[in-house]
Amino acid sequence: MNKKFLSAILFGALMVTSTGTFVSCKDYDDDIDEINGKIDKIETTLSELESKIGDKGVSSVTFDEKTGVLTVVDGTGSHTYTIKTTAPSVEKTVVTVDGKDLKVDGKVIGQLGDTVEVKDNELYVNGKATGIKVGKYAILENDADGMYTITLPDANGEMKTIKLPKATSGMMNVTANVAKFTAKNTVTPSTAPDGIAWGKADKAITWKGAKGNIAKGQLLLGRYTEGEVTVVPSSYNLGAQTLKLVASDGSVAPVTVTATANNDLIYDKGDRAASANGNWTVAITMDETVTADNIATAFATEVESQAKNVKYALSVNGDLVTGYEFIIDTDEDPEATALAATKIKVGGVEGTDAAKTAGGTALTISDFKLGTNEIIIEDKDASNADAHKVYDAYLEIGDIDKAGRYGVTVNGMKITAADKAAKQEIPFIVHILDVKGTETKQYIKVTFVAATVEDEPIADQTYKLMPEKNFVIDLGNTFTGLTDEQADKVQGNITWATDGNFFKKDITESNVTYYTDAACKKQVTDLSSAATIKTIKYAKIAEDEIATAPKAGATKLTITLSDAAAAGNEIKKVSANYTITLPSFDELAVVNTNALWNEAGTTLTARMGWSTNATLSLAKAYTVKDGVKGLAIDNIEYVATYTTDAGKVTELTVNNGEIENAGGLIVEKKVKYNTLAATASIELATDLTVSKDFTVTVKSIFEDAKIVYYKAGAAQSIATVGADNYIAPLTGAADKRTGLALVFNGKEIAVAGTDMAIDGIKLTTSDPSDATEVKVEYKNTDASKGTVVDPTGTVAGKDAKGVSITDMRSGEKGTLVVTFTDKNGVVTTSTIDYQYN
């Protein structure tokens, strides 16, 4: 298959690129005349090709082996050139850079940076022949710089190299976002002067700052801003190009222009060669032609007797890519007043006149980071800015001996501090030179933060949140892996912190106990001894440390071991994810067998009660499962609702398992809404609850009570009225039962006198006084024969004969109606037919 043709003579360029392709072909000078004769039309020469393409961007470069025609396609069409050597069959060699490997047809022959050359049409790497034959004519496609590099003989047969930009990586558009170079303010918004502050040194100054000694008459420039541009496409490497600022008359601003990738919008930190989002910061540095004598006019022109800033366009590789939008705004006059210490901040602390001398009050800078960090000079406030007058600044150590002991050095405005400087206070002097050549000092005292260590992971752990809390943490080698020296420094300085998901963010140390065993039987109480500290393997967190609004799932624990509180240096830090899971409801509670559940354990039958109104108890629906600690039956909470005929879901009030407003279930002396949707729940921590849904079938106090007449132990459909006019009360047992009985809740009693009681319910002839009483009434239907006489005797009085029906004749029938009315006014009725014997 045909591939791009590249030559080994271009390997020098290839070695510094990140991507690229090289293909070589043999040269056939003897065939030049023959091939030239086959071309009917030559559109252009190689030089003309370069001129025609210019910087428009090339979309493809191809070569036809048979005709020897090189075809270049750009936005205006195709352009061709006849190569003065070719052959019907061309032997090709493909060379690529893959990461750091240099490959020929996929085989590694060297590394990026190796010396690659061609001798006698053979490829050499670092002076050693590879045996690979290559030609000298080539096309190099290089994605790194977005160019095609073509090396071929020109019309006279002489080798010529041209470069054509690739259309895919060419710069299409540049937008100037910030185009004014002016005095730099450090507070937004700012009323700092617009023009770049400057001054002229009135004497030679010996200066230890980065800008070095200053000669008399030297231009001193204050801080000034940078420009910002956006480039399309974003892949274009503006920083690798030649940049200038060009005025409309063609003059070039006397500055050096550089571009730096601005990835702040998508990257937290780190330098990149190219901008990933097309945003670039454009900076200028005035060249040596700009002096104190001409800076006021170097970037200005006179218009109608007034000085106006010259407008510049940004030039990229000689092409103007923006409008005339850039200006370099300098003050017309040198700065008249020196920088004021009271108008700036030094390292975040407001400067003072008292800090200008050694005997004054030094500025205090707290919690300065260890490692290398910079002291920044900035404006105190927006309305009184002065930091733009700073020409240069540097730090001097105020206590050389102490700084040396604790590994503290300075370089310019940067302080480098070793870990041993943690919590130490070191004095420094900030030397500030402004554009007037005036030095201002600020004496400062810097206190460094405690040393920190990298977080080490320990095993992630999972805990099932049970009613009895037992938060045991496997600490791994957190303590056992300490050296004796480290353990000796800890002295009980152990802090626990979390992300606040389940535990409190800061755990109180006294609420953590330490053990050598997982069962937490052997507690370690002496945290001042290195020997005992190193035996710690487990820790237990008290229940009090659960957060106010805990969440189940992973919560991150971080344990930090430090030295004495005065230093606060971290010795070791570990962390783990401690995942909180919840048990199921069935792991904690089971149905109470003393309650009336169906066999599946999904439906509970509950009878209404009465206090000051109708009540219903769910308190004993469930009980604590055997073996579960820390949970009582009273800790199980309930909610219940019912649905009205209108479809409204109504919630009942449940306190401690008791429904106190159950009266709404009763309509027209019946329990109309007799099905409840209920939920039992157990709260393990605030809003961390497990629950189970169930159904409640509601019955009144005496519902299902009925009258039954037995004969020889079997229930009869008709009761017998004896010759004494009584339906005899129940006597006998089991299969010998005979007579009238009241059956309720699995129990039965004889219907005899007025003192009947069954399953805790007392039957009375008057209105019931509480939930344990039911009023009973006897009558017969209108069509019945005989007159019903209520039982009047008592067992104690020996005259309890049961229900009497008088005025009957042999064979006459009727229906006895017994009505029970409970304290809630619910009426239960039972009937039985009777016949006079």
N, C-alpha and C positions, 0 to 999 in steps of 0.2 A: 504494500500500500504506500502511497505517496505521503511523505512527511515534510515538515518545514526543513529548509536547508540552512545549516549553521556551520561555522568554521571554528576550528580550534584556536585561531589567533585571537578570538574574542573571549577566551577563558579568563583572562584577567578581570574583565568586567563581571563575568559570571560568578567569580569566587566571592564577591561581596554582596551578592543578591540572595534573597531568601527563596525565590522561585525563578525558574527559567528553563529554557529548552535550547539545546544545541544540536544541530544536525549537519554533518559534513558530507561533501561529495568530492569525488576525484575531479581533477581538472584535465581537460582535453584540448590543449592549445592547438593541436594539429587539425582539429575539426572546425576551427573558427570560421574559415571561409565558407565551408560547405553549409554550415548552419545558417550563417548570415544570408546565404543565397535563398534559403527556404522562407525567409520572412518577407511577406509582401509589403508590410507597412510597419515602420518603427515610429511610434507616436512621440517618443521623447527620449532624450539622453538621460543618464543617471543624474547629472547635475540639474537638468530641467525637472526631473522627477522630484528631487528634493525641494526645488523652488515651488513647483505646483502644489505639492502637498502642504508645505509650510507647517503650521501648527493646528491644522483642521482636525487631525485625528484619523488614523487608519483603522479600518475595520478588519482587513485581512491582507496577507501577503502570501501569494502562491507562486509556484514555479512549475512550468510544463517541461518535463524532461525531453520530450520529442522535439519541441520547437525551440527550446532555450529561451522562452519568453517569461520574464518576471512580471506578474500582474499585482498591482497595488490598488485596493479599493478604499476610497474615502467617501465623505458625504456628497461629493460632486460627481462621483462615478468611478470608472476604472482607468488606470494609467498603466502603460506597459513599457518594458525595457528589454532589449535583447541582450542576454548574457553571451559573452564572446567565447564561451566554452560549454560543451555539453556532450552527451552521447546517448544512443538509443537506450542503454541500460546504465543506470547510475547506482553505484554502491554507496549506501548511506550508513552513517554512524550517528546514533542518537545519544546525546550526553545530557543528563539532567542532574539537578541538585535536589536531593530529598532530605530535608532537615539538615544534618551536618555531613551527609554522605554524598559523595560524587559518584554517579553511576553511569556506565556505558551499557545501553540496551538492558538495563536492569541490574547489571553487575557492578558492585562497589569497587572502584579503582583508587579511591582516595577520600580525603576529607576536605570540608570547606576550609579554604585558606592555603591548601597545598599549591605548590608551583606547577602549573600545567602549561606545556608548550608543545609545539610541533617541530620536529626535525626530520627532514627528508620524508615528508608526508607520513610520519609516524608520531603517535601520541606519546608524550613523555610526562610522567608525574614525579615531581621532586628529582628530576634528572635521570629517572630510570625508565627505560623503554617499556611500553605496555604490550607491543606487538600489534597494536590496533592501527590500521592504516586509515589516514584521513586526508582530505584535500584542504585547500587553502581558501576556497570561496565559501561564503556562508551567509545565513540569515539567523539572527538571534532575536527570539521573542522573549522579552524580560518583563514579567508582571510586576516586579518590585518597583521599577522606575517608570513603568507604563510606556515602554519604547520598543520599537523594532530597530535593531542595529544591523545594517546590511553592508557586507564587505564583498565587492565584486570589481572586476575590471571595468574601466570606463570605455568610452568610444575609441580611445587611443590604445586600449589594452593595458593601461596602468591601473593598479589597484586603488580603489577609492572606498572610503567608509562614509555612509550617511546614516543619520538617525531620524526615524519618523515616529511621532507620538501615536500611541494606541487610542482609538476613539473611545474605548470602554473605560479608560482611566483618565482621559483628558478632563481638565477643569472646565466645566460648563458655565458656572455662575459664581460670583462672589458678592455677598451682601455685607456692607459695612454696618455693624450694629452700634459700635462705639468708635467714633472717628476723630475724637478730639484728644490731643496730648496736652494736658494742662496740669496745674498744681494738684497733687494727690492728697485727698482728704482721707482720714481714717474713721470718720464718723458719718453716718448717713441719716438724714440729709445734712449737708454742710454748707456753711457760709464762707468757706475758705476762698481766698482770692482765686480767680480763674487762671491767671497767668502763672507759668512756671517761675518760681522764685529763684533769683540768682544774685550773686554778688562777686566782688573782686577783692582778692586777698590784698590787704594793704601792707603786708609784710610776709616774709618767709616764715612758715610754721613747721616745726618738727611734730610730726603726727604719727602715732602708732596704729592708727586704724587701717582698714583694708585698702584705702585709697592712697596711703603713703604720705610722705612729706609734701608740703605745698609751697610753691614758689611765689614770690611777690608778684602781684598782678595776675595771678592765675584765676581762671573762671571757676566759681564754685556754684554748682547747680543743686537746687533742692529736689525733693522727691516729685516725680510727675507720673501721670497715669499712662496706661497702655490702651491700645485699641482692641476691638473685638470684631471678628468677621466670621461669617458662615460660608462654607465652600460647598458647592454641589458639583459632582457627587461627593459624598462624605468620605469616600475612599481616597480622594486626592491628597497627596502628601505635600501640603503647602510648606512645611518646614524644610523640605529638601530642595526648595527652589531658590532662585536668586530674586530677592525682593528689593524694590526701591519705591520711594515716593517721588512722583514726577509732577511738576507744575504744568499748567496749560501751555506755557511757552517752551516746554521741553526741558527746562532746567530741573536738575535733580536735587532734592533736599540733601544738605550736608549731614546725613545721618546714616547709621547702619541699621537696617531693618531685619528683624528676626521674627519667626512665628513659632509658637509653642502650642501643642495640642491642649485643648481645654476640654477635659472629659469630666468635669465636675458634675454634670447632669446625670451621668450614668455610672461613675466609678467613685468609690469612697476614697481611694488613695492609689498611689503607684504612678510611675511615669510611663508614657507610651510615646512611641516615635510618631505615630500618626493619630489624628483625631478620629475617634470611633463615631462621633456624631456630627462631624463637619464643622465643629466650633473651634476657632483658633484665637489665641491671644497674640496680638501684634505689638512688639516692643521696638523702641528706637533708642539708639545711643548716638549722641552727637559726636561728630568726628573732630579731628584736631583743628579744622579750619574755623570752628566756632569758638570764639574767644570772648573774654569779658568786654572787648571793645566793639564787637559786632553782634552779640547775641540779641540785642534789642531789635535789630533790623534783619537778622539772618533769615528769618522765616516770615518777613512782612514786606509789604510794598506800600508805596505812598499813592493814595487815591484821593484826588481833590484836596491835597494838603493834609490828609489824614492817614495815619498808619493803619493798614488793614492786613490781617493775617492772609498769607498766601494759601490757596487751596490746592491740595495735592490729590492725585489719583494713585492707587496702589498698582505698581507694575510687577508682574510675575514673569520672569525670564524675558523681559523686554516688552511684554504686552500689557497694556493698561486694562485692568479687569474690573475697575470700579469707576464711578463718576468722580469728579473732583470734590470729594467729601472730606478728606483728611486735612486737619490744620494742626500746626504746632504753635501753641499759644504761650509765648513767654511774656513776662512783665516788661513794660517799656523801660522801667527804671530799676536800678538795683534795690534790693531789700533795704529798707531804712531802719528797721528795728530788729534787735537781736531776739532769738528764741527765748520765750519765758518759761521757766520751769513749772510755773503754776498752771500753764495751759496744756500740759501734756500728761500722759500716763506712762509710767515705766513698768513694764511687766504686769500691767493691769492695775497698778497702784498710782493714785494721783500724785504727781510731782509737787514738791514744795520748795520754797526758798530756804527753809530750815535744813533741807537735805543737801544744799549746795556746798557745804563745808564739812570738814571732818568733825568739827565740834558740834555740829547741829544734830538734829534728830533724823536718823536714817529712815528711809522707807522700808517697811516690812512686807516682804513677799512670802506668803505661806504656801505650803503644799506644792513646792516646785518639783517637777518630775525628775526622777533619776535618768541616767543616760544622757543623751545630747539634746538640749532644747534651747530655744532662742529667747532672749529678752527683747520684747517688742516695744518700740516707742510709738505711741499713737496719740491722737488728740483727746483731750479731756471731754470736750463737748462740741456740739456742732456749731454753736454760735460764737465760739472763741477759739478757732483752730489755729495751731502754730506748728504742728509736726511736719508740714510740708517744707519748712525752712531747714530741716535737717540735711546737712551735706554728708556727714559720715558719723559713725559712733563705734565705740569699742568698750570692752569691759576690762577692768583691772581687778585682780584679786586683792582684797583688803587685808587678809591674814594668810600669808604665804605658807607659814608653818602648818597651820590647821588644815588648810586646803590640801597640802601635801599628804598629811596623815590620812585624810579621808578620800584621797583620790579625786580631787576636784581640780579641773583645769578650765581655761577659757580660750576661745579663738574668735576674735571679732566680738560679735554679740551673742555667741553661743557658749553655754556652760555645759561641760561634760562632767558628770558625777558618777562615781562608782557606787555599788550597792551599800558599801560601808558608810557612805555619807548620809544614809537614811536618818531622818529626824535631827540631823545636825544643822546648826545655823552658821552660815559662812558670810562674812561681809565682802562686798564688792563696791567698786566705784565705776559708775557709768560716765564715760567721757563722750560728750555730744558736741560736735562742731557744726555750727550753722553756716548759712551762705554768706554771712558777713565776716566769717572767720573768727567768730566769738565762741569760745569753749564754755559750755555749761556742764557742771558736774552734778550728779545725783548719787549720794551715798545710799546704798541699799543693804539690807540684811535678808538673805535668802535662806529659808528653812525647807529642807528637802523632805519629800514624802517618805513613808516607810518603803522598804524594798519589797517587791512582790515576786512571786514565783509562778511558773506555768501551772495551770490546772491539770492534775492527773486524774484519770478516770478510775473509779472502782466499780465493782460489778453492779449492774442495774438490778433492782430488786422489786418484788411485787408483794403487796400486803392486802389481805382480805379484811375489810373493815368490819369487825365483829362488835357486838355490844360491849364486851370487855376489851378495852383497848390495850394493845401490846405492841407498840411500835419499836421493834428491835431492828437495828441496822447492822449489817455485816460490814465491818470497816476494812476488811481485807488486810493489807500490810501498811495501812495508814500510820499506825503506831509501831507495829512490830518491825517495820522496815527502817525506822529512824536509827541514825548512828547514836552512840552514847552522847556525843557532843550536842547533837540536835535535841535529843530527848532532855538533856540537862537544861537546855535553854527554854524549853516549852513552859515549864513551871505552871502548868494549868492554864496557859493563855490559849484557850481553844474557843473558837467562835463558830457558830452554826448559822447559816443563812439559807434561805430558800427563795424560790420565785413567787411565793405567796399563794400558789394554787391550792394547796391543802393545808400546809402548816403556815404559821405566821412567818413573815419575811425574816424577822430577826428573832431567833429562838433564845430564850433566857438560859444562860449556862447552867443555872441551878436546876433547871428542869430536864437536864440530860444526865443520865447516870451511865457508868462504864463498867464493862464486865470482861472476864476472860473466856466465858462460855456462852454458847447460844441460848441456853436455858435461863441465863441471867441469874444464876445462883451465886456466882463468885464475883462480887462487886469489887472494883478497884477504887478505893477512896483516896489514896495518897497520890495526888497529881503533881507533887513537888519532887518526887524521886524519879530519876531517869530509869531505874531498874523496874519500878512498877508501871510507869507510863508505857514502857515497851512491851508489857504483857497484855495491853488492851486489844481486844479483837471485836468487841460488840458494844453497841450503845443503845440505850432505850430513851425514847423521847416521851415526856409526860403528855397526858391527854390535854392538859391545859394549853398546850402549844398549837392546837388546831386553830386554824384561822377563823375569823368571824363568819366568813362566807366561803367555806371550803368547797373545792371541786374535786370530783373523782378523776382518775386518770393519772398521768405522769406529773410528778412535782420534783423539781430539781433541788437536791440538797448539796450545799457546798460547805465543807469543813476546812477551816484554816487554823493551822498551828503557827503561833508567833512566838517571838522572844519576849523579853520584858516589855511591859506596856509603854515604858519610857521610849523605847526604840520602835516597837511595833513592827519590826521586820517580819515578813512572812518566811517561815521555815519550810512549810509544806502545805499544799492545798490540794484537796481531792473533791471530786463531785460524783454524784450518781443520780440516775433517775429512779425515784421511789414511787412506783405505780400503785395507786390505791384502787382496788376493785371492790365491788359490793356483792355480798352474798345474795342468794335468792331468798324470798320470804319463807319458802318451805324449809330452808336450812335452819331457820330460827324458830318457827312456830308450826303447830299442827292443830287440826280441829279438836275442839274439846268434846270428848266422848260423853260428857255429862249434859251436853246440849243436844237438841233434836236436829241432827244432820241427816241428809239423805245418804245413801250408800256411797255415792261418788264423792261426797264431801264438797259439793258445789252449792247446795241449797240448805239454808238453816230455817227451821220453823221457830218463830219467837212469838210469845204471847204478850199482849198489852197489859200494862199495869196502870196504877193510878197513884198520884201523889197529891198535888194540888190540881192536876189535870191529867190527861191521858199520857202515859209513858210507855217506853219500849226499851228493853235492855238488850245490848249486843256485847256487854262487857265480858261475857264468858264464852264467846263464840270460838275463840282460839286460846290455846295455852302454850306455854314455852316448851320447846322441844327439849327432850332429855339431853343433858351434856352442854347446853348453851349457858354460858355464864354471863352475868352482868345484865340480864334481861328479866323483867318481871311481867306478869300478866297485865298489870296496869300500864305498862309501857306500850301496849298495843293499842293503837288509836283507830277510830272508825269514822267513816263518812257514809251517808245514805241519802238517796233521792227517790222520789216517785214521780210518775208521769200522770197528769190529770187527763180527764176526758178531752180537754181542749188541746192536749199535746204539750202542755207546759211542764218542763222538768223542774221540780220543786225540791230544794235541799232542806233536809231536816237538821236541826241543831243537835249535835252529839257532844256531850261533855262526859269524859271518863267512861265512855262506852254507853251512856244513858241518853236516849232520845227523849227530850223533855217537851216537845211540841207535837206529839203524835196525834193530837185531836183532829187534825186535818184529814187523817185517814178515814175518819168515821163520818158517814153520811146517812141520814135517816135511820139511825139506830143500827147500822150495819158497818162492818169494816169494808168500805167500798174499795179503797186502794190497798190491796193486800199483797202487792209485790213490790219490793224495794230493790234497787241496785245499790249494792254496798261495797265498800273497799276497806280492808284492814291494812294498816301500815305500821311500820316500825322505823322511827327516825334514829339513824346511827350517828349522825352529826347534823349540824344545821343544814336543812334542805337536802340532806343526803338520806333518802328514804327508800325502803323496799316495801312493796305492797302486793296485795292479792285481791282480786275482785271475786265477789260471790253474790248469791241471790238470797233474799230474805222473804219467806212467806209469813205474812203477819196474820195472827189469829187473835180474837178477843179473849178476855179472861176465861170465859166458860164455853167458848165455841167447841162444837162437836159433842157436847153433853147430850145424852139421849136416854129415853125410858125404854127398858127391855123387860119382857115377861118371859120367864123360863118355866119349863115343865120337864122334869126328868133330865135337867141339865141342858136342854135345847131351847133356843129362843123361839117364841111363838109369835104368830102374826096377830092373835087375838088373846087378850087377857080374860080370865074367868072371874066374874063377880059371884062370890059365894052366897050361900043362903043367909049369911049374916050381913049381907050387903057390902062386903069389903072385897077389894082386890088385895089378896093377901100379900104381905111384904116378903121379900126374898128370904128363904131359909135354905139350909143345906149347903153342901159344898160340891164342887166339881160336877160330875154327871148326875148328881142328885139335887142340883139347884132347882128350886121351885119358888115362884112368886115374882113380885114386881121389884125391879132393880133400877138404880141410876148408875149409868156407865159413863166414866170421864177419864180421859188421859191414861187409859190402860187399867183403870181401877173401877170397882163397882161396890155399891152399898144398897141396903134394903131401903125402899121407899116406905117409911113408917111414920114416925112422929114429926115433931117440929124441930128437932135438934140434930138434923143430918149434917155431916161434914165429909168431904171427899177431897183427897189430894191437897189439903191445906185450904180448901175453900169451904166456908160455912154457909149453909143455906138458911135464909131468914124469911120471915113473912112480912118484914117491913123493908123500907129502902136501905140498901147497903151503906155502911158507914165508911168502908175503905175497900181496897182492892181484894181483900181476903173474904169478902162477903158477896153473896149473890141472892137477890130476892127471887123466891120461887112462888109461882101461882098455878092453881089447878082449876080447870073448867072443861066442859065438853062442848061439842059443836051444837049448832041449833037443831040439827036433825037427830041428835042423840036422844036416847031414852034415859030416864033417870036423872037424879040431881046429884052433882058432885059435892062431896063434903071433904074439905081439906083435912089432912091428918092433924090430930090435936094432941095426941098423947106423946109422952116421952119415954125413952128407954128407961130412964131412972125411975119414972113413975109406974112402970110395968103396964101401961095401957096403950102402947104404940101399936096400933093395928093396921095402919096404912091408909090408903085412899078409900073412902066410902062412897058408894053410889046407891042412893035410895030410890024408892018408888019405882022399882022395876018388876016386871013379870018374867016368867020363864021364857027364854028364847029371845028376849028383846036385846037390841044392840045399840052401841054408841061409839063415839071416838073421844078418848081422853086427850086433852091438850095441856101440856106442862110448859110453862113459860119461865125462862130464867133471865133476869135483868141485872147486869153488872154495874159497877160504880161508874163506868163511862157511859152508861145508858144504852149499851149494846144489848139487843134482845136476841136470845137463842131459844128456839121452840122445838119441842119433841112431841110426837103424837103416837098413840097406840089404840087400836080398836079393842072394844070389850064386849062381852055378852053375859047376860044373866044366866046362871046355870039352871 
